[in-house]
Amino acid sequence: MDNNENKKPQAGPPLMAFAMPMYHDFVPKWIRPWIYVVLAFCFQFSNGMYLGAMNNVVGEWGIMREDVQMCLYATLIGMALYFPVLFRMKFHFSNKSLLMASALVIIVCNLLATFRLPLPLLWILCVLCGMAKIQGTFECMSNIQLWMTPKRDFAVFFPLLHIVLLTSIEFTGYLAAWFAFDMHWTYMHWLVILLMIGVLLVQALLTRPFHAMPQIVPLKGIDFFGAVLWCVFWLQVAWLLDYGDWLDWWHSSQFRLVSGTTLLTFAVCLQRMLNHPKPYFELAMWRYHNVVPVILLIGVVEALFSTEHVLEMVYYEEVMHYADHTYEELNQWSLIGIWAGCLFSLGWLKLMRWNVYKLIAVALFAFCLYAGGFYFLVDSSIAIEQLSLPLVWRGFSYAVLCIAFMWCLHEIMSFEHFFQALAVFNVLHMFVGGLVGASLHARGMKYYVGDGFARCSGYIDSVRMSARHADFPAMMESITQGFMAQSIKILFGWTLIAALFFAILMLLWDIPMVRRQVKHIPDWSKVGMGVLRGFHRQQRLKELRRQRRLSQV
């Protein structure tokens, strides 16, 4: 009999009382947390630039798609970079000051982003906008965390948090595309400015300054110069991965120059991490058990999900000729999968308390359904409604994986390094992994489309065009669309195989014998020498048997 059966269950820690003392007394208590939920959505709607209106910005300003994408990556870098100092800011400034300052920064950035500014200045504005966006969102959600889960149970908090985050991402893209289609792309910026003015009014009229700590925590000791160095390094990495395909990678002297400066910046960042007494990112963060495999797996999964921004976009624009508004409207089907994935993760982690390895495997199998759906459906003559089910599976998989990876980091790391790990997680999660995958998929598109033309060129040359009453440009356009659809199908097939591999790997990793007792596999040279020694041993045994038989005769 287990000794634990005779023990009485001990009472858990006392629940912390939920209160929002920053409000004035005349504000009803039941509505206070809901106001902050709305404010969190307002902050999440903000961005430096909006990809839903990308083609309109490119056409009006005469810039490239990569320039607008770089604005998005700069916003994501600002969000990721700010994670390690979120609590220091919360404990130094009042809740009212942080929210009003964040809203003001977003107003200024969105106002200036409507002007044709030099691109480096626009990228800096996007970095600041990303920092203000995550500060405002964090301040709202951290103040209602006890309302969402009185025990601060992150198995509850993370799924509910991602409902807000992922819903805002999808709906923001739709709003930006809708404004650009029916009105003008700058209307999205004006809408965000109005939302931020609403945040300012709520804070000015309904709240008062309130500090989370009785004693203000100073900002002394934060390695701000190290943060700037890491920001420069991440911007350089984003620039290389974003413009690499357009510059033809190492064939460009400009690409080689930025690559060299990126290595130099990275060396300075590492030197500061190793020698500074309190670096912005501490080396101890990487010494936790399994943190490196989790971080690498995050990058791989994000590379798989780059199909959304490369293969899907090429298919919608070049094969089906959908407008941005149509694509964003179709993309709203993923919201169903996102909500289902968040609730599924809530039930898995909180109610059932099952293993997170299997949860990641389930999400990867859901991604396989998405990739397999596009693999079998990609064609130039399908109905748009047929794509809805794969998009639902994509949303489900993405939501579950985001929650599962954040849960893994929370379980692995202490609170001291958790937000530093979140910064690295968001760098890979938001742009590095996706950019690497996008580069690979773009390279694959070039290869397979070129291969298709090379295989078909002989047949095209042998056709007597003068003897045929055919529209040659229209025929070539049809052939090109066919090659693109075929290339997209092939790349979705490769992505499907990769996702299946990692899903099976996660299931195998969950087996205790494999996870804890797997034997080290030696090098191939050692294996070959062992086989050779075994062969010689068998030959000697045969010779001994032959000699024995001869002696007996």
C-alpha positions as CSV (number, residue, x, y, z in Angstrom):
1,M,0.0,0.0,0.0
2,D,1.3,3.4,-0.8
3,N,2.2,5.5,2.2
4,N,0.6,8.6,0.7
5,E,-2.9,7.0,1.0
6,N,-2.8,7.5,4.8
7,K,-1.8,11.1,4.6
8,K,-4.5,13.8,4.8
9,P,-4.6,16.2,1.9
10,Q,-2.9,19.4,2.7
11,A,-4.5,22.7,2.0
12,G,-3.1,24.6,-0.9
13,P,-1.8,28.1,-0.7
14,P,-4.4,30.8,0.1
15,L,-5.9,32.4,-2.9
16,M,-4.9,36.0,-3.6
17,A,-7.8,38.4,-3.6
18,F,-8.5,40.0,-7.0
19,A,-8.8,43.7,-6.9
20,M,-8.2,46.6,-9.3
21,P,-7.5,49.6,-7.0
22,M,-6.4,51.8,-10.0
23,Y,-10.1,52.5,-10.7
24,H,-12.1,55.3,-9.1
25,D,-14.7,54.0,-6.7
26,F,-17.7,55.0,-9.0
27,V,-16.7,52.4,-11.6
28,P,-18.7,49.2,-11.0
29,K,-16.5,46.3,-10.0
30,W,-18.0,43.8,-12.4
31,I,-17.1,45.8,-15.4
32,R,-13.5,46.8,-14.4
33,P,-11.7,43.6,-15.8
34,W,-13.8,43.7,-19.0
35,I,-12.6,47.2,-19.7
36,Y,-9.0,46.0,-19.5
37,V,-9.9,43.1,-21.9
38,V,-11.1,45.6,-24.4
39,L,-8.0,47.8,-23.9
40,A,-5.8,44.7,-24.5
41,F,-7.6,44.1,-27.8
42,C,-7.0,47.8,-28.7
43,F,-3.3,47.5,-28.1
44,Q,-3.1,44.3,-30.1
45,F,-4.8,45.9,-33.1
46,S,-1.8,48.3,-33.4
47,N,1.2,47.8,-35.6
48,G,3.7,50.0,-37.3
49,M,2.5,48.9,-40.8
50,Y,-0.3,46.5,-41.7
51,L,0.3,43.6,-44.1
52,G,-3.3,43.4,-45.0
53,A,-2.7,46.6,-47.0
54,M,0.7,45.7,-48.3
55,N,0.0,45.8,-52.0
56,N,-1.7,49.2,-51.6
57,V,1.3,50.7,-49.8
58,V,3.7,49.2,-52.3
59,G,1.7,50.7,-55.2
60,E,1.3,54.1,-53.7
61,W,4.8,54.6,-52.3
62,G,6.7,52.8,-55.1
63,I,8.6,50.5,-52.8
64,M,9.0,46.7,-52.6
65,R,7.1,44.1,-50.7
66,E,10.3,43.4,-48.7
67,D,10.3,47.0,-47.5
68,V,6.8,46.6,-46.0
69,Q,7.6,43.2,-44.6
70,M,10.7,44.6,-42.9
71,C,8.4,47.1,-41.1
72,L,6.4,44.2,-39.7
73,Y,9.6,42.4,-38.5
74,A,10.8,45.6,-36.9
75,T,7.6,45.8,-34.9
76,L,8.0,42.2,-33.9
77,I,11.6,42.8,-32.8
78,G,10.5,45.7,-30.6
79,M,7.9,43.4,-29.0
80,A,10.4,40.6,-28.4
81,L,13.2,42.9,-27.2
82,Y,11.0,44.5,-24.5
83,F,10.1,41.3,-22.6
84,P,13.0,41.2,-20.1
85,V,12.1,44.7,-18.7
86,L,8.3,44.4,-18.6
87,F,8.2,43.7,-14.8
88,R,10.9,46.3,-14.0
89,M,8.7,48.9,-15.8
90,K,5.6,47.7,-14.0
91,F,7.3,48.0,-10.6
92,H,8.8,51.4,-11.4
93,F,5.9,53.3,-13.1
94,S,2.2,53.5,-12.2
95,N,-0.3,51.5,-14.2
96,K,-1.9,54.7,-15.5
97,S,1.5,56.1,-16.7
98,L,2.4,53.0,-18.5
99,L,-0.9,52.6,-20.4
100,M,-1.0,56.3,-21.3
101,A,2.6,56.4,-22.5
102,S,2.1,53.3,-24.6
103,A,-1.0,54.7,-26.2
104,L,0.8,58.0,-27.0
105,V,3.8,56.2,-28.6
106,I,1.4,54.2,-30.8
107,I,-0.5,57.3,-31.8
108,V,2.7,59.1,-32.9
109,C,4.1,56.0,-34.7
110,N,0.8,55.4,-36.6
111,L,0.5,59.0,-37.5
112,L,4.1,59.2,-38.8
113,A,3.8,55.9,-40.6
114,T,1.2,57.4,-43.0
115,F,3.9,59.7,-44.4
116,R,6.6,58.6,-46.9
117,L,9.5,58.5,-44.5
118,P,13.0,57.1,-45.2
119,L,12.9,53.3,-44.6
120,P,15.4,53.2,-41.7
121,L,13.4,55.9,-39.8
122,L,10.2,54.0,-40.5
123,W,11.8,50.8,-39.1
124,I,12.9,52.6,-35.9
125,L,9.3,53.9,-35.5
126,C,8.0,50.3,-35.9
127,V,10.4,49.1,-33.2
128,L,9.1,51.7,-30.8
129,C,5.5,50.8,-31.8
130,G,6.2,47.2,-31.0
131,M,7.6,48.0,-27.6
132,A,4.6,50.2,-26.7
133,K,2.2,47.5,-28.0
134,I,3.7,44.7,-25.8
135,Q,3.9,47.1,-22.8
136,G,0.2,48.1,-23.1
137,T,-0.9,44.5,-23.6
138,F,1.2,43.2,-20.7
139,E,0.0,45.9,-18.3
140,C,-3.7,45.1,-19.2
141,M,-3.4,41.3,-19.0
142,S,-1.2,41.2,-15.8
143,N,-3.8,43.3,-13.9
144,I,-6.6,40.9,-14.7
145,Q,-4.6,37.6,-14.4
146,L,-6.1,36.8,-11.0
147,W,-9.5,37.5,-12.4
148,M,-8.9,34.9,-15.1
149,T,-7.3,32.3,-12.8
150,P,-7.3,33.0,-9.0
151,K,-4.4,30.5,-8.5
152,R,-2.2,32.0,-11.2
153,D,-2.5,28.7,-13.1
154,F,-0.7,29.2,-16.4
155,A,-2.5,26.2,-17.9
156,V,-5.5,28.5,-17.8
157,F,-3.9,31.8,-18.4
158,F,-1.9,30.9,-21.5
159,P,-4.9,29.6,-23.5
160,L,-7.1,32.6,-22.6
161,L,-4.2,35.0,-23.4
162,H,-3.8,33.5,-26.8
163,I,-7.5,33.9,-27.6
164,V,-6.9,37.6,-27.3
165,L,-3.5,37.6,-29.1
166,L,-4.3,35.4,-32.1
167,T,-7.9,36.7,-32.6
168,S,-6.4,40.2,-32.8
169,I,-3.8,39.2,-35.3
170,E,-6.3,37.6,-37.7
171,F,-8.9,40.4,-37.3
172,T,-6.3,43.2,-37.8
173,G,-5.3,41.7,-41.1
174,Y,-8.9,41.6,-42.2
175,L,-9.6,45.2,-41.1
176,A,-6.5,46.5,-42.9
177,A,-7.4,44.7,-46.1
178,W,-11.0,45.9,-45.9
179,F,-10.0,49.5,-45.4
180,A,-7.5,49.3,-48.3
181,F,-10.1,47.7,-50.6
182,D,-13.1,50.0,-49.9
183,M,-11.4,53.2,-48.7
184,H,-7.7,53.9,-48.3
185,W,-5.0,51.9,-46.5
186,T,-4.3,54.8,-44.1
187,Y,-7.8,54.4,-42.6
188,M,-6.4,51.5,-40.5
189,H,-3.9,53.8,-39.0
190,W,-6.6,56.4,-38.2
191,L,-8.7,53.6,-36.6
192,V,-5.8,52.6,-34.3
193,I,-5.3,56.3,-33.4
194,L,-8.9,56.6,-32.4
195,L,-8.6,53.4,-30.3
196,M,-5.6,54.8,-28.5
197,I,-7.4,58.1,-27.9
198,G,-10.1,55.9,-26.3
199,V,-7.5,54.3,-24.1
200,L,-6.3,57.7,-23.0
201,L,-9.8,58.8,-22.2
202,V,-10.4,55.7,-20.1
203,Q,-7.2,56.2,-18.2
204,A,-7.8,59.9,-17.7
205,L,-11.4,59.6,-16.5
206,L,-11.8,56.2,-14.8
207,T,-8.4,55.5,-13.2
208,R,-5.8,57.0,-10.8
209,P,-2.1,56.4,-10.5
210,F,-1.5,53.1,-8.8
211,H,1.9,51.3,-8.2
212,A,2.0,47.5,-8.1
213,M,4.8,47.7,-5.4
214,P,4.6,49.8,-2.2
215,Q,8.2,50.8,-2.9
216,I,9.2,51.9,-6.4
217,V,11.8,49.6,-7.9
218,P,14.6,51.7,-9.7
219,L,15.6,51.0,-13.2
220,K,19.3,50.9,-12.3
221,G,21.1,47.8,-13.4
222,I,19.3,47.3,-16.7
223,D,21.7,46.8,-19.6
224,F,20.1,49.3,-22.0
225,F,23.2,49.4,-24.2
226,G,23.1,45.6,-24.5
227,A,19.4,45.8,-25.5
228,V,20.3,48.2,-28.3
229,L,23.1,45.9,-29.5
230,W,20.7,42.9,-29.6
231,C,18.1,45.1,-31.4
232,V,20.7,46.0,-34.0
233,F,21.7,42.3,-34.4
234,W,18.1,41.2,-34.8
235,L,17.4,43.9,-37.3
236,Q,20.4,42.8,-39.3
237,V,19.3,39.2,-39.3
238,A,15.8,40.2,-40.4
239,W,17.2,42.3,-43.2
240,L,19.4,39.5,-44.4
241,L,16.6,36.9,-44.4
242,D,14.0,39.4,-45.8
243,Y,16.1,40.8,-48.7
244,G,18.3,37.8,-49.3
245,D,16.2,36.2,-52.0
246,W,15.8,39.6,-53.9
247,L,19.5,40.2,-53.7
248,D,20.3,36.7,-54.8
249,W,22.0,35.9,-51.5
250,W,25.8,35.7,-51.6
251,H,26.0,37.0,-55.2
252,S,25.3,40.4,-53.8
253,S,28.2,42.5,-52.4
254,Q,25.6,44.4,-50.3
255,F,24.4,41.1,-48.8
256,R,28.0,40.0,-48.0
257,L,28.8,43.4,-46.4
258,V,25.7,43.2,-44.1
259,S,26.6,39.6,-43.3
260,G,30.0,40.6,-42.1
261,T,28.7,43.4,-39.9
262,T,26.0,41.0,-38.5
263,L,28.8,38.6,-37.4
264,L,30.6,41.5,-35.8
265,T,27.5,42.7,-33.9
266,F,26.8,39.2,-32.7
267,A,30.4,38.8,-31.4
268,V,30.0,42.1,-29.5
269,C,26.7,40.9,-28.1
270,L,28.3,37.6,-26.9
271,Q,31.2,39.4,-25.4
272,R,28.9,41.6,-23.4
273,M,26.8,38.6,-22.3
274,L,29.9,36.8,-21.0
275,N,31.6,39.8,-19.4
276,H,29.0,42.2,-18.3
277,P,27.9,41.8,-14.6
278,K,24.2,42.1,-15.5
279,P,23.8,41.5,-19.2
280,Y,20.4,42.0,-20.9
281,F,20.3,38.3,-21.8
282,E,22.1,36.1,-19.2
283,L,24.1,33.1,-20.2
284,A,22.4,31.1,-17.4
285,M,19.2,31.2,-19.5
286,W,20.7,28.6,-21.8
287,R,21.8,26.2,-19.1
288,Y,18.3,25.0,-18.2
289,H,17.5,21.4,-19.1
290,N,16.0,20.9,-22.5
291,V,15.8,24.7,-23.2
292,V,17.9,24.4,-26.4
293,P,15.9,21.6,-27.9
294,V,12.7,23.5,-27.2
295,I,14.0,26.7,-28.8
296,L,15.3,24.8,-31.9
297,L,11.9,23.0,-32.2
298,I,10.2,26.4,-32.1
299,G,12.3,27.6,-35.0
300,V,11.6,24.5,-37.0
301,V,7.8,24.7,-36.4
302,E,7.8,28.3,-37.5
303,A,9.7,27.4,-40.6
304,L,6.9,24.9,-41.4
305,F,4.3,27.6,-40.9
306,S,5.9,29.9,-43.4
307,T,3.8,28.1,-46.0
308,E,1.1,30.6,-45.0
309,H,3.1,33.6,-46.1
310,V,4.8,32.1,-49.2
311,L,3.0,29.2,-50.7
312,E,-0.5,30.3,-49.9
313,M,0.2,33.9,-51.0
314,V,1.7,32.7,-54.3
315,Y,-1.3,30.5,-54.8
316,Y,-3.9,33.1,-54.0
317,E,-2.2,35.9,-56.0
318,E,-0.6,34.2,-59.0
319,V,-2.8,31.2,-59.6
320,M,-6.2,32.2,-58.3
321,H,-5.8,36.0,-58.7
322,Y,-7.5,36.7,-55.4
323,A,-7.3,40.3,-54.0
324,D,-6.0,41.0,-50.5
325,H,-9.5,41.5,-49.2
326,T,-10.6,38.1,-50.5
327,Y,-7.6,36.3,-49.0
328,E,-8.1,38.0,-45.6
329,E,-11.8,37.1,-45.7
330,L,-10.9,33.5,-46.4
331,N,-8.3,33.6,-43.7
332,Q,-11.0,34.2,-41.1
333,W,-11.8,30.5,-41.2
334,S,-8.6,30.0,-39.2
335,L,-10.3,31.8,-36.3
336,I,-12.5,28.8,-35.7
337,G,-9.4,26.6,-35.4
338,I,-7.7,29.1,-33.2
339,W,-10.5,29.2,-30.7
340,A,-10.9,25.4,-30.8
341,G,-7.1,25.1,-30.3
342,C,-7.1,27.4,-27.3
343,L,-10.0,25.5,-25.6
344,F,-8.4,22.2,-26.5
345,S,-5.1,23.2,-24.9
346,L,-7.0,24.5,-21.8
347,G,-8.7,21.1,-21.4
348,W,-5.5,19.2,-22.1
349,L,-3.2,21.1,-19.7
350,K,-5.7,22.1,-17.0
351,L,-8.5,19.5,-16.9
352,M,-6.8,16.3,-18.1
353,R,-3.2,17.4,-17.1
354,W,-1.8,15.2,-19.9
355,N,1.7,15.3,-21.3
356,V,2.8,18.3,-23.3
357,Y,4.9,16.2,-25.6
358,K,1.8,14.5,-26.9
359,L,0.1,17.9,-27.1
360,I,2.8,19.1,-29.5
361,A,2.5,15.9,-31.5
362,V,-1.3,16.4,-31.8
363,A,-0.7,19.9,-33.0
364,L,1.8,18.7,-35.6
365,F,-0.6,16.1,-36.9
366,A,-3.2,18.9,-37.2
367,F,-0.7,20.8,-39.3
368,C,-0.3,17.7,-41.4
369,L,-4.0,17.8,-42.1
370,Y,-3.6,21.4,-43.2
371,A,-0.6,20.7,-45.4
372,G,-2.2,17.5,-46.8
373,G,-5.4,19.4,-47.5
374,F,-3.6,22.0,-49.6
375,Y,-1.5,19.3,-51.3
376,F,-4.7,17.5,-52.6
377,L,-6.7,20.7,-53.2
378,V,-4.2,23.0,-55.0
379,D,-5.6,23.6,-58.5
380,S,-6.5,26.6,-60.6
381,S,-10.2,25.5,-60.8
382,I,-11.3,24.8,-57.2
383,A,-14.0,26.6,-55.4
384,I,-12.8,29.0,-52.7
385,E,-15.0,27.3,-50.0
386,Q,-12.9,24.1,-50.4
387,L,-10.0,25.8,-48.7
388,S,-11.8,26.6,-45.5
389,L,-11.3,23.2,-43.7
390,P,-7.4,23.2,-44.1
391,L,-7.4,26.8,-42.8
392,V,-9.3,25.6,-39.7
393,W,-6.7,23.0,-39.1
394,R,-3.9,25.5,-39.6
395,G,-5.4,27.8,-37.0
396,F,-5.9,24.9,-34.5
397,S,-2.3,23.7,-34.9
398,Y,-0.8,27.2,-34.6
399,A,-2.8,28.0,-31.4
400,V,-2.0,24.7,-29.7
401,L,1.7,25.0,-30.6
402,C,2.0,28.6,-29.3
403,I,0.5,27.6,-26.0
404,A,2.4,24.4,-25.7
405,F,5.8,26.0,-26.3
406,M,5.1,28.8,-23.9
407,W,4.0,26.2,-21.3
408,C,7.3,24.3,-21.9
409,L,9.4,27.4,-21.3
410,H,7.4,28.2,-18.1
411,E,7.9,24.7,-16.8
412,I,11.6,24.5,-17.6
413,M,12.8,27.9,-16.4
414,S,12.6,29.9,-13.2
415,F,10.8,33.2,-13.0
416,E,14.2,35.0,-13.1
417,H,14.9,34.0,-16.7
418,F,11.4,33.2,-18.0
419,F,10.9,36.6,-19.6
420,Q,14.4,36.5,-21.2
421,A,13.5,33.1,-22.7
422,L,10.2,34.6,-23.9
423,A,12.2,37.2,-25.8
424,V,14.2,34.5,-27.5
425,F,11.1,32.5,-28.0
426,N,9.3,35.4,-29.7
427,V,12.3,36.2,-31.9
428,L,12.2,32.7,-33.3
429,H,8.4,32.4,-33.1
430,M,7.6,35.8,-34.7
431,F,10.1,36.3,-37.5
432,V,13.4,34.3,-37.6
433,G,11.9,30.8,-38.0
434,G,9.3,32.1,-40.4
435,L,11.9,34.0,-42.5
436,V,14.2,30.9,-42.7
437,G,11.2,28.8,-43.8
438,A,10.1,31.5,-46.2
439,S,13.6,31.7,-47.8
440,L,13.6,27.9,-48.2
441,H,10.1,27.8,-49.7
442,A,10.9,30.7,-52.0
443,R,14.0,28.9,-53.2
444,G,12.0,25.8,-53.7
445,M,9.5,27.7,-55.8
446,K,12.2,29.0,-58.1
447,Y,13.7,25.6,-58.5
448,Y,10.5,23.7,-59.3
449,V,9.0,26.4,-61.6
450,G,12.3,26.5,-63.5
451,D,12.5,22.8,-63.6
452,G,9.0,22.6,-65.0
453,F,9.8,25.1,-67.8
454,A,13.0,23.2,-68.6
455,R,11.1,19.9,-68.9
456,C,8.3,21.5,-71.0
457,S,10.5,23.8,-73.3
458,G,11.2,21.0,-75.7
459,Y,7.5,20.4,-76.3
460,I,6.8,24.1,-76.7
461,D,9.5,24.6,-79.3
462,S,8.2,21.7,-81.4
463,V,4.7,23.3,-81.7
464,R,4.1,25.2,-84.9
465,M,2.5,28.3,-83.5
466,S,1.8,29.8,-87.0
467,A,-0.4,26.8,-87.9
468,R,-2.5,27.1,-84.7
469,H,-5.2,29.6,-84.0
470,A,-4.2,30.2,-80.4
471,D,-3.5,33.1,-78.2
472,F,0.1,32.5,-77.4
473,P,0.3,34.9,-74.4
474,A,-2.8,33.5,-72.8
475,M,-1.5,30.0,-73.4
476,M,1.9,30.8,-71.7
477,E,0.0,32.4,-68.8
478,S,-2.0,29.2,-68.4
479,I,1.2,27.1,-68.6
480,T,2.9,29.3,-66.0
481,Q,0.0,29.0,-63.6
482,G,0.1,25.3,-64.0
483,F,3.8,25.1,-63.2
484,M,3.2,27.4,-60.1
485,A,0.3,25.2,-58.9
486,Q,2.4,22.1,-59.4
487,S,5.4,23.6,-57.5
488,I,3.2,24.7,-54.6
489,K,1.8,21.2,-54.5
490,I,5.3,19.6,-54.4
491,L,6.4,22.0,-51.6
492,F,3.3,21.3,-49.6
493,G,4.1,17.6,-50.0
494,W,7.7,18.1,-48.6
495,T,6.3,20.2,-45.8
496,L,3.8,17.5,-45.0
497,I,6.6,14.9,-44.8
498,A,8.7,17.1,-42.5
499,A,5.7,17.7,-40.2
500,L,5.0,14.0,-40.0
501,F,8.6,13.4,-39.1
502,F,8.6,15.8,-36.2
503,A,5.2,14.6,-35.0
504,I,6.5,11.0,-34.9
505,L,9.7,12.3,-33.2
506,M,7.7,14.0,-30.5
507,L,5.7,10.7,-29.9
508,L,9.0,8.8,-29.7
509,W,10.5,11.4,-27.4
510,D,7.6,10.9,-25.0
511,I,8.5,7.2,-24.5
512,P,10.5,7.0,-21.2
513,M,12.8,4.3,-22.5
514,V,13.7,6.4,-25.6
515,R,13.8,9.7,-23.7
516,R,15.9,8.6,-20.7
517,Q,17.7,5.4,-21.7
518,V,18.5,5.8,-25.3
519,K,22.1,4.6,-26.1
520,H,24.6,6.8,-27.7
521,I,25.1,6.1,-31.4
522,P,28.9,6.0,-32.2
523,D,30.5,7.5,-35.3
524,W,30.2,5.6,-38.6
525,S,34.0,5.0,-38.6
526,K,33.7,3.2,-35.2
527,V,30.7,1.2,-36.5
528,G,32.7,0.2,-39.6
529,M,35.7,-0.9,-37.5
530,G,33.4,-3.0,-35.3
531,V,31.9,-4.7,-38.3
532,L,35.4,-5.3,-39.7
533,R,36.6,-6.9,-36.4
534,G,33.5,-9.1,-36.3
535,F,34.2,-10.2,-39.9
536,H,37.8,-11.2,-39.0
537,R,36.6,-13.0,-35.9
538,Q,34.2,-15.1,-38.0
539,Q,37.0,-15.9,-40.4
540,R,39.2,-17.1,-37.6
541,L,36.4,-19.3,-36.2
542,K,35.9,-20.9,-39.6
543,E,39.6,-21.6,-39.9
544,L,39.7,-23.2,-36.4
545,R,36.7,-25.4,-37.3
546,R,38.4,-26.4,-40.6
547,Q,41.6,-27.4,-38.8
548,R,39.7,-29.4,-36.2
549,R,37.9,-31.4,-38.9
550,L,41.2,-32.1,-40.7
551,S,42.8,-33.3,-37.4
552,Q,39.9,-35.6,-36.7
553,V,40.3,-37.2,-40.2
